[in-house]
Amino acid sequence: MAAAASALAPDKKRTTVTLPANLLAEAEVLAAKRGTTVSAIIAQAMEAGMDSLHRKERAQQAYDQLRFALNGLTEEEQLLVDGIHLSEPVE
């Protein structure tokens, strides 16, 4: 096993994960279709998932900062900022 571990690229690590059987089966089918490894498919899926999580986290932080910055507004001012126009519609 030491020889196999030393054959890994320096930027890669080996680990054991437990996956739902249906997801592993999907990864195996996709890997076969693409002519790649299950590890590569799982790495790509994780990278896409992590990117999505980071985007959601940044969006939540931006929203929280905006809400904090607008915290002192009156209800009417908040409605204006939110894009609700309080004037009568023009006919």
N, CA, C and O atoms as a printed pandas DataFrame, in Angstrom:
     atom_number atom_name residue_name chain_id  residue_number  x_coord  y_coord  z_coord
0              1         N          MET        A               1    0.816   -1.196    0.000
1              2        CA          MET        A               1    0.000    0.000    0.000
2              3         C          MET        A               1    0.858    1.257    0.000
3              4         O          MET        A               1    0.440    2.277   -0.547
4              5         N          ALA        A               2    2.022    1.214    0.586
5              6        CA          ALA        A               2    2.910    2.375    0.618
6              7         C          ALA        A               2    3.324    2.768   -0.799
7              8         O          ALA        A               2    3.444    3.956   -1.102
8              9         N          ALA        A               3    3.542    1.789   -1.663
9             10        CA          ALA        A               3    3.930    2.093   -3.039
10            11         C          ALA        A               3    2.798    2.806   -3.764
11            12         O          ALA        A               3    3.040    3.735   -4.535
12            13         N          ALA        A               4    1.563    2.377   -3.518
13            14        CA          ALA        A               4    0.421    3.009   -4.172
14            15         C          ALA        A               4    0.258    4.448   -3.683
15            16         O          ALA        A               4   -0.047    5.343   -4.472
16            17         N          ALA        A               5    0.459    4.666   -2.400
17            18        CA          ALA        A               5    0.319    6.011   -1.849
18            19         C          ALA        A               5    1.397    6.927   -2.407
19            20         O          ALA        A               5    1.140    8.103   -2.662
20            21         N          SER        A               6    2.593    6.403   -2.596
21            22        CA          SER        A               6    3.667    7.240   -3.113
22            23         C          SER        A               6    3.475    7.542   -4.596
23            24         O          SER        A               6    4.099    8.467   -5.115
24            25         N          ALA        A               7    2.625    6.782   -5.291
25            26        CA          ALA        A               7    2.371    7.014   -6.705
26            27         C          ALA        A               7    1.385    8.157   -6.929
27            28         O          ALA        A               7    1.217    8.621   -8.056
28            29         N          LEU        A               8    0.742    8.604   -5.872
29            30        CA          LEU        A               8   -0.211    9.715   -6.015
30            31         C          LEU        A               8    0.525   11.013   -6.303
31            32         O          LEU        A               8    1.649   11.226   -5.848
32            33         N          ALA        A               9   -0.126   11.865   -7.059
33            34        CA          ALA        A               9    0.440   13.191   -7.319
34            35         C          ALA        A               9    0.546   13.930   -5.984
35            36         O          ALA        A               9   -0.252   13.687   -5.079
36            37         N          PRO        A              10    1.519   14.825   -5.855
37            38        CA          PRO        A              10    1.718   15.496   -4.567
38            39         C          PRO        A              10    0.527   16.340   -4.115
39            40         O          PRO        A              10    0.375   16.600   -2.921
40            41         N          ASP        A              11   -0.319   16.771   -5.055
41            42        CA          ASP        A              11   -1.473   17.592   -4.679
42            43         C          ASP        A              11   -2.737   16.761   -4.453
43            44         O          ASP        A              11   -3.834   17.312   -4.364
44            45         N          LYS        A              12   -2.589   15.455   -4.362
45            46        CA          LYS        A              12   -3.735   14.574   -4.161
46            47         C          LYS        A              12   -3.563   13.782   -2.875
47            48         O          LYS        A              12   -2.447   13.477   -2.454
48            49         N          LYS        A              13   -4.691   13.460   -2.265
49            50        CA          LYS        A              13   -4.694   12.636   -1.057
50            51         C          LYS        A              13   -5.725   11.542   -1.209
51            52         O          LYS        A              13   -6.721   11.698   -1.916
52            53         N          ARG        A              14   -5.481   10.464   -0.554
53            54        CA          ARG        A              14   -6.387    9.320   -0.572
54            55         C          ARG        A              14   -7.230    9.348    0.696
55            56         O          ARG        A              14   -6.732    9.635    1.785
56            57         N          THR        A              15   -8.518    9.045    0.537
57            58        CA          THR        A              15   -9.405    8.961    1.696
58            59         C          THR        A              15  -10.503    7.946    1.401
59            60         O          THR        A              15  -10.622    7.450    0.281
60            61         N          THR        A              16  -11.282    7.652    2.394
61            62        CA          THR        A              16  -12.416    6.745    2.231
62            63         C          THR        A              16  -13.672    7.532    2.529
63            64         O          THR        A              16  -13.761    8.211    3.552
64            65         N          VAL        A              17  -14.638    7.443    1.641
65            66        CA          VAL        A              17  -15.929    8.090    1.863
66            67         C          VAL        A              17  -17.025    7.040    1.726
67            68         O          VAL        A              17  -16.865    6.030    1.040
68            69         N          THR        A              18  -18.124    7.301    2.388
69            70        CA          THR        A              18  -19.293    6.436    2.271
70            71         C          THR        A              18  -20.341    7.197    1.472
71            72         O          THR        A              18  -20.754    8.289    1.860
72            73         N          LEU        A              19  -20.764    6.621    0.365
73            74        CA          LEU        A              19  -21.726    7.262   -0.528
74            75         C          LEU        A              19  -22.999    6.433   -0.621
75            76         O          LEU        A              19  -22.966    5.215   -0.440
76            77         N          PRO        A              20  -24.114    7.088   -0.901
77            78        CA          PRO        A              20  -25.319    6.317   -1.191
78            79         C          PRO        A              20  -25.067    5.441   -2.427
79            80         O          PRO        A              20  -24.447    5.883   -3.393
80            81         N          ALA        A              21  -25.548    4.219   -2.384
81            82        CA          ALA        A              21  -25.290    3.252   -3.454
82            83         C          ALA        A              21  -25.726    3.775   -4.817
83            84         O          ALA        A              21  -25.043    3.550   -5.816
84            85         N          ASN        A              22  -26.868    4.479   -4.864
85            86        CA          ASN        A              22  -27.359    4.958   -6.163
86            87         C          ASN        A              22  -26.435    6.030   -6.744
87            88         O          ASN        A              22  -26.249    6.082   -7.960
88            89         N          LEU        A              23  -25.852    6.886   -5.897
89            90        CA          LEU        A              23  -24.934    7.903   -6.403
90            91         C          LEU        A              23  -23.640    7.281   -6.907
91            92         O          LEU        A              23  -23.100    7.698   -7.931
92            93         N          LEU        A              24  -23.152    6.298   -6.195
93            94        CA          LEU        A              24  -21.939    5.622   -6.644
94            95         C          LEU        A              24  -22.188    4.919   -7.979
95            96         O          LEU        A              24  -21.342    4.952   -8.873
96            97         N          ALA        A              25  -23.352    4.286   -8.105
97            98        CA          ALA        A              25  -23.692    3.615   -9.371
98            99         C          ALA        A              25  -23.756    4.633  -10.516
99           100         O          ALA        A              25  -23.275    4.355  -11.615
100          101         N          GLU        A              26  -24.339    5.794  -10.271
101          102        CA          GLU        A              26  -24.399    6.839  -11.297
102          103         C          GLU        A              26  -22.995    7.307  -11.669
103          104         O          GLU        A              26  -22.693    7.514  -12.844
104          105         N          ALA        A              27  -22.145    7.473  -10.664
105          106        CA          ALA        A              27  -20.770    7.908  -10.922
106          107         C          ALA        A              27  -20.024    6.868  -11.746
107          108         O          ALA        A              27  -19.246    7.221  -12.632
108          109         N          GLU        A              28  -20.254    5.594  -11.462
109          110        CA          GLU        A              28  -19.592    4.531  -12.216
110          111         C          GLU        A              28  -20.045    4.520  -13.671
111          112         O          GLU        A              28  -19.227    4.356  -14.576
112          113         N          VAL        A              29  -21.339    4.693  -13.900
113          114        CA          VAL        A              29  -21.869    4.715  -15.266
114          115         C          VAL        A              29  -21.313    5.918  -16.025
115          116         O          VAL        A              29  -20.885    5.789  -17.172
116          117         N          LEU        A              30  -21.320    7.074  -15.390
117          118        CA          LEU        A              30  -20.815    8.281  -16.030
118          119         C          LEU        A              30  -19.320    8.170  -16.332
119          120         O          LEU        A              30  -18.860    8.595  -17.392
120          121         N          ALA        A              31  -18.576    7.601  -15.402
121          122        CA          ALA        A              31  -17.140    7.420  -15.622
122          123         C          ALA        A              31  -16.894    6.505  -16.819
123          124         O          ALA        A              31  -16.013    6.769  -17.637
124          125         N          ALA        A              32  -17.669    5.437  -16.919
125          126        CA          ALA        A              32  -17.514    4.513  -18.045
126          127         C          ALA        A              32  -17.855    5.204  -19.366
127          128         O          ALA        A              32  -17.157    5.021  -20.364
128          129         N          LYS        A              33  -18.928    5.996  -19.371
129          130        CA          LYS        A              33  -19.318    6.710  -20.588
130          131         C          LYS        A              33  -18.246    7.695  -21.026
131          132         O          LYS        A              33  -17.995    7.857  -22.220
132          133         N          ARG        A              34  -17.615    8.351  -20.058
133          134        CA          ARG        A              34  -16.610    9.368  -20.376
134          135         C          ARG        A              34  -15.199    8.811  -20.505
135          136         O          ARG        A              34  -14.273    9.526  -20.887
136          137         N          GLY        A              35  -15.044    7.543  -20.187
137          138        CA          GLY        A              35  -13.719    6.930  -20.266
138          139         C          GLY        A              35  -12.760    7.492  -19.225
139          140         O          GLY        A              35  -11.577    7.694  -19.498
140          141         N          THR        A              36  -13.282    7.740  -18.037
141          142        CA          THR        A              36  -12.457    8.280  -16.949
142          143         C          THR        A              36  -12.683    7.463  -15.692
143          144         O          THR        A              36  -13.326    6.414  -15.739
144          145         N          THR        A              37  -12.171    7.923  -14.592
145          146        CA          THR        A              37  -12.291    7.170  -13.348
146          147         C          THR        A              37  -13.434    7.711  -12.496
147          148         O          THR        A              37  -13.871    8.851  -12.656
148          149         N          VAL        A              38  -13.896    6.872  -11.599
149          150        CA          VAL        A              38  -14.909    7.286  -10.635
150          151         C          VAL        A              38  -14.348    8.411   -9.773
151          152         O          VAL        A              38  -15.071    9.346   -9.428
152          153         N          SER        A              39  -13.087    8.330   -9.427
153          154        CA          SER        A              39  -12.458    9.393   -8.637
154          155         C          SER        A              39  -12.536   10.739   -9.351
155          156         O          SER        A              39  -12.823   11.760   -8.726
156          157         N          ALA        A              40  -12.282   10.743  -10.656
157          158        CA          ALA        A              40  -12.343   11.988  -11.417
158          159         C          ALA        A              40  -13.763   12.535  -11.446
159          160         O          ALA        A              40  -13.963   13.742  -11.312
160          161         N          ILE        A              41  -14.746   11.667  -11.620
161          162        CA          ILE        A              41  -16.150   12.090  -11.642
162          163         C          ILE        A              41  -16.541   12.677  -10.294
163          164         O          ILE        A              41  -17.175   13.730  -10.234
164          165         N          ILE        A              42  -16.168   12.003   -9.215
165          166        CA          ILE        A              42  -16.507   12.489   -7.874
166          167         C          ILE        A              42  -15.790   13.803   -7.592
167          168         O          ILE        A              42  -16.376   14.699   -6.986
168          169         N          ALA        A              43  -14.544   13.938   -8.015
169          170        CA          ALA        A              43  -13.802   15.190   -7.814
170          171         C          ALA        A              43  -14.479   16.330   -8.564
171          172         O          ALA        A              43  -14.614   17.427   -8.022
172          173         N          GLN        A              44  -14.911   16.088   -9.810
173          174        CA          GLN        A              44  -15.601   17.123  -10.590
174          175         C          GLN        A              44  -16.914   17.516   -9.921
175          176         O          GLN        A              44  -17.245   18.699   -9.835
176          177         N          ALA        A              45  -17.656   16.521   -9.451
177          178        CA          ALA        A              45  -18.936   16.800   -8.795
178          179         C          ALA        A              45  -18.722   17.579   -7.497
179          180         O          ALA        A              45  -19.479   18.500   -7.191
180          181         N          MET        A              46  -17.702   17.213   -6.744
181          182        CA          MET        A              46  -17.406   17.932   -5.504
182          183         C          MET        A              46  -16.990   19.362   -5.780
183          184         O          MET        A              46  -17.396   20.283   -5.071
184          185         N          GLU        A              47  -16.175   19.549   -6.818
185          186        CA          GLU        A              47  -15.727   20.898   -7.165
186          187         C          GLU        A              47  -16.918   21.777   -7.544
187          188         O          GLU        A              47  -17.008   22.926   -7.111
188          189         N          ALA        A              48  -17.824   21.241   -8.347
189          190        CA          ALA        A              48  -19.018   21.998   -8.734
190          191         C          ALA        A              48  -19.889   22.286   -7.515
191          192         O          ALA        A              48  -20.422   23.387   -7.373
192          193         N          GLY        A              49  -20.031   21.309   -6.651
193          194        CA          GLY        A              49  -20.824   21.501   -5.438
194          195         C          GLY        A              49  -20.200   22.521   -4.502
195          196         O          GLY        A              49  -20.904   23.352   -3.928
196          197         N          MET        A              50  -18.883   22.464   -4.346
197          198        CA          MET        A              50  -18.198   23.427   -3.488
198          199         C          MET        A              50  -18.309   24.831   -4.058
199          200         O          MET        A              50  -18.507   25.788   -3.309
200          201         N          ASP        A              51  -18.185   24.969   -5.382
201          202        CA          ASP        A              51  -18.350   26.282   -6.022
202          203         C          ASP        A              51  -19.740   26.834   -5.726
203          204         O          ASP        A              51  -19.889   28.013   -5.404
204          205         N          SER        A              52  -20.744   25.990   -5.835
205          206        CA          SER        A              52  -22.120   26.409   -5.573
206          207         C          SER        A              52  -22.287   26.832   -4.117
207          208         O          SER        A              52  -22.912   27.854   -3.835
208          209         N          LEU        A              53  -21.737   26.060   -3.202
209          210        CA          LEU        A              53  -21.829   26.403   -1.781
210          211         C          LEU        A              53  -21.136   27.723   -1.485
211          212         O          LEU        A              53  -21.651   28.532   -0.713
212          213         N          HIS        A              54  -19.977   27.951   -2.087
213          214        CA          HIS        A              54  -19.248   29.203   -1.875
214          215         C          HIS        A              54  -20.034   30.391   -2.427
215          216         O          HIS        A              54  -20.075   31.451   -1.803
216          217         N          ARG        A              55  -20.662   30.217   -3.600
217          218        CA          ARG        A              55  -21.473   31.302   -4.168
218          219         C          ARG        A              55  -22.645   31.633   -3.249
219          220         O          ARG        A              55  -22.942   32.804   -3.010
220          221         N          LYS        A              56  -23.305   30.602   -2.738
221          222        CA          LYS        A              56  -24.436   30.818   -1.823
222          223         C          LYS        A              56  -23.967   31.513   -0.548
223          224         O          LYS        A              56  -24.646   32.402   -0.033
224          225         N          GLU        A              57  -22.811   31.107   -0.047
225          226        CA          GLU        A              57  -22.268   31.720    1.171
226          227         C          GLU        A              57  -21.953   33.201    0.937
227          228         O          GLU        A              57  -22.276   34.048    1.769
228          229         N          ARG        A              58  -21.316   33.508   -0.207
229          230        CA          ARG        A              58  -21.006   34.907   -0.514
230          231         C          ARG        A              58  -22.275   35.729   -0.702
231          232         O          ARG        A              58  -22.332   36.879   -0.269
232          233         N          ALA        A              59  -23.281   35.163   -1.333
233          234        CA          ALA        A              59  -24.549   35.869   -1.525
234          235         C          ALA        A              59  -25.220   36.135   -0.176
235          236         O          ALA        A              59  -25.761   37.218    0.046
236          237         N          GLN        A              60  -25.187   35.169    0.707
237          238        CA          GLN        A              60  -25.786   35.349    2.032
238          239         C          GLN        A              60  -25.040   36.425    2.810
239          240         O          GLN        A              60  -25.662   37.241    3.491
240          241         N          GLN        A              61  -23.709   36.433    2.715
241          242        CA          GLN        A              61  -22.922   37.460    3.401
242          243         C          GLN        A              61  -23.246   38.845    2.849
243          244         O          GLN        A              61  -23.379   39.797    3.619
244          245         N          ALA        A              62  -23.373   38.971    1.545
245          246        CA          ALA        A              62  -23.709   40.260    0.932
246          247         C          ALA        A              62  -25.094   40.706    1.385
247          248         O          ALA        A              62  -25.300   41.876    1.709
248          249         N          TYR        A              63  -26.038   39.775    1.408
249          250        CA          TYR        A              63  -27.392   40.100    1.858
250          251         C          TYR        A              63  -27.371   40.551    3.317
251          252         O          TYR        A              63  -27.999   41.550    3.668
252          253         N          ASP        A              64  -26.657   39.820    4.160
253          254        CA          ASP        A              64  -26.569   40.177    5.580
254          255         C          ASP        A              64  -25.950   41.560    5.765
255          256         O          ASP        A              64  -26.415   42.341    6.595
256          257         N          GLN        A              65  -24.906   41.866    4.997
257          258        CA          GLN        A              65  -24.264   43.178    5.086
258          259         C          GLN        A              65  -25.220   44.277    4.631
259          260         O          GLN        A              65  -25.264   45.349    5.236
260          261         N          LEU        A              66  -25.975   44.025    3.587
261          262        CA          LEU        A              66  -26.950   44.997    3.108
262          263         C          LEU        A              66  -28.026   45.234    4.158
263          264         O          LEU        A              66  -28.358   46.382    4.453
264          265         N          ARG        A              67  -28.571   44.172    4.721
265          266        CA          ARG        A              67  -29.616   44.308    5.739
266          267         C          ARG        A              67  -29.075   45.075    6.947
267          268         O          ARG        A              67  -29.787   45.898    7.523
268          269         N          PHE        A              68  -27.831   44.814    7.332
269          270        CA          PHE        A              68  -27.222   45.524    8.457
270          271         C          PHE        A              68  -27.076   47.007    8.127
271          272         O          PHE        A              68  -27.359   47.863    8.965
272          273         N          ALA        A              69  -26.639   47.308    6.914
273          274        CA          ALA        A              69  -26.438   48.697    6.502
274          275         C          ALA        A              69  -27.756   49.457    6.462
275          276         O          ALA        A              69  -27.783   50.661    6.714
276          277         N          LEU        A              70  -28.842   48.770    6.151
277          278        CA          LEU        A              70  -30.146   49.417    6.022
278          279         C          LEU        A              70  -30.990   49.307    7.294
279          280         O          LEU        A              70  -32.161   49.685    7.301
280          281         N          ASN        A              71  -30.402   48.798    8.346
281          282        CA          ASN        A              71  -31.119   48.508    9.586
282          283         C          ASN        A              71  -31.799   49.734   10.184
283          284         O          ASN        A              71  -32.858   49.592   10.795
284          285         N          GLY        A              72  -31.233   50.934   10.033
285          286        CA          GLY        A              72  -31.780   52.125   10.659
286          287         C          GLY        A              72  -32.877   52.810    9.874
287          288         O          GLY        A              72  -33.392   53.839   10.312
288          289         N          LEU        A              73  -33.246   52.272    8.731
289          290        CA          LEU        A              73  -34.272   52.922    7.902
290          291         C          LEU        A              73  -35.663   52.731    8.494
291          292         O          LEU        A              73  -35.944   51.747    9.179
292          293         N          THR        A              74  -36.520   53.703    8.207
293          294        CA          THR        A              74  -37.924   53.538    8.588
294          295         C          THR        A              74  -38.552   52.491    7.677
295          296         O          THR        A              74  -37.950   52.079    6.685
296          297         N          GLU        A              75  -39.753   52.066    8.015
297          298        CA          GLU        A              75  -40.439   51.067    7.186
298          299         C          GLU        A              75  -40.688   51.609    5.780
299          300         O          GLU        A              75  -40.540   50.889    4.792
300          301         N          GLU        A              76  -41.070   52.892    5.699
301          302        CA          GLU        A              76  -41.324   53.516    4.407
302          303         C          GLU        A              76  -40.036   53.581    3.569
303          304         O          GLU        A              76  -40.055   53.288    2.374
304          305         N          GLU        A              77  -38.918   53.966    4.205
305          306        CA          GLU        A              77  -37.636   54.025    3.497
306          307         C          GLU        A              77  -37.215   52.630    3.036
307          308         O          GLU        A              77  -36.679   52.461    1.941
308          309         N          GLN        A              78  -37.464   51.646    3.880
309          310        CA          GLN        A              78  -37.114   50.267    3.522
310          311         C          GLN        A              78  -37.915   49.800    2.316
311          312         O          GLN        A              78  -37.373   49.131    1.436
312          313         N          LEU        A              79  -39.209   50.147    2.263
313          314        CA          LEU        A              79  -40.037   49.783    1.112
314          315         C          LEU        A              79  -39.508   50.426   -0.162
315          316         O          LEU        A              79  -39.506   49.799   -1.222
316          317         N          LEU        A              80  -39.060   51.672   -0.064
317          318        CA          LEU        A              80  -38.491   52.349   -1.232
318          319         C          LEU        A              80  -37.215   51.659   -1.695
319          320         O          LEU        A              80  -37.007   51.459   -2.892
320          321         N          VAL        A              81  -36.372   51.300   -0.752
321          322        CA          VAL        A              81  -35.127   50.602   -1.097
322          323         C          VAL        A              81  -35.439   49.250   -1.737
323          324         O          VAL        A              81  -34.754   48.819   -2.665
324          325         N          ASP        A              82  -36.461   48.601   -1.240
325          326        CA          ASP        A              82  -36.849   47.288   -1.772
326          327         C          ASP        A              82  -37.519   47.389   -3.128
327          328         O          ASP        A              82  -37.797   46.367   -3.756
328          329         N          GLY        A              83  -37.788   48.619   -3.600
329          330        CA          GLY        A              83  -38.336   48.790   -4.938
330          331         C          GLY        A              83  -39.837   48.905   -4.993
331          332         O          GLY        A              83  -40.421   48.841   -6.074
332          333         N          ILE        A              84  -40.482   49.076   -3.843
333          334        CA          ILE        A              84  -41.922   49.237   -3.834
334          335         C          ILE        A              84  -42.202   50.728   -3.861
335          336         O          ILE        A              84  -41.775   51.455   -2.965
336          337         N          HIS        A              85  -42.917   51.191   -4.881
337          338        CA          HIS        A              85  -43.225   52.605   -5.027
338          339         C          HIS        A              85  -44.496   52.922   -4.271
339          340         O          HIS        A              85  -45.510   52.242   -4.428
340          341         N          LEU        A              86  -44.438   53.959   -3.447
341          342        CA          LEU        A              86  -45.578   54.305   -2.610
342          343         C          LEU        A              86  -46.506   55.316   -3.268
343          344         O          LEU        A              86  -47.594   55.578   -2.754
344          345         N          SER        A              87  -46.099   55.883   -4.388
345          346        CA          SER        A              87  -46.938   56.886   -5.033
346          347         C          SER        A              87  -48.093   56.209   -5.758
347          348         O          SER        A              87  -48.053   55.018   -6.065
348          349         N          GLU        A              88  -49.118   57.004   -6.019
349          350        CA          GLU        A              88  -50.276   56.510   -6.750
350          351         C          GLU        A              88  -49.878   56.199   -8.180
351          352         O          GLU        A              88  -49.080   56.930   -8.766
352          353         N          PRO        A              89  -50.406   55.149   -8.745
353          354        CA          PRO        A              89  -50.049   54.836  -10.150
354          355         C          PRO        A              89  -50.592   55.923  -11.089
355          356         O          PRO        A              89  -51.672   56.469  -10.866
356          357         N          VAL        A              90  -49.842   56.217  -12.116
357          358        CA          VAL        A              90  -50.248   57.200  -13.118
358          359         C          VAL        A              90  -51.074   56.483  -14.166
359          360         O          VAL        A              90  -50.668   55.448  -14.695
360          361         N          GLU        A              91  -52.239   57.045  -14.462
361          362        CA          GLU        A              91  -53.125   56.401  -15.453
362          363         C          GLU        A              91  -52.994   57.023  -16.793
363          364         O          GLU        A              91  -53.665   56.604  -17.736
